[in-house]
Amino acid sequence: MDVSERIKKNLISRIKETQDIDLLKDIESIFDSKSDEVVDLTEDQLRAIETGRNQIKNGQFKAHQQVISEMKKRLESK
C-alpha cells in the first residue's frame, strides 16, 4: 500500500469514528475550498489586493521571519 492509500484509509476511519461536528465542518470546508470554483471579489477586496501589490513593489513589507523575530522580542519585553 502506498503512502497516499494509507493516508486515505486512515482519514476515512477517523472521519467515520468522530462525533465532533466542528471538526467535520472544518474538513468539509477544506474540501470545498479546494474546488475549481471562481470566486468573485468585491471592489474593496480588489483595492486591498492592489494596495498590497503596490506596497510590495515599493519595498514596503517585511519578511515573515523578521516579523516573527520582532514579535518574540516584543513579547519577551513585557
Buried (B, 14 or more C-beta within 10 A) or exposed (E): EEEEEEEEEEEEEEEEEEEEEEEEEEBEEEEEEEEEEEEEEEEEEEEEEEEEEEEEEEEEEEEEEEEEEEEEEEEEEE
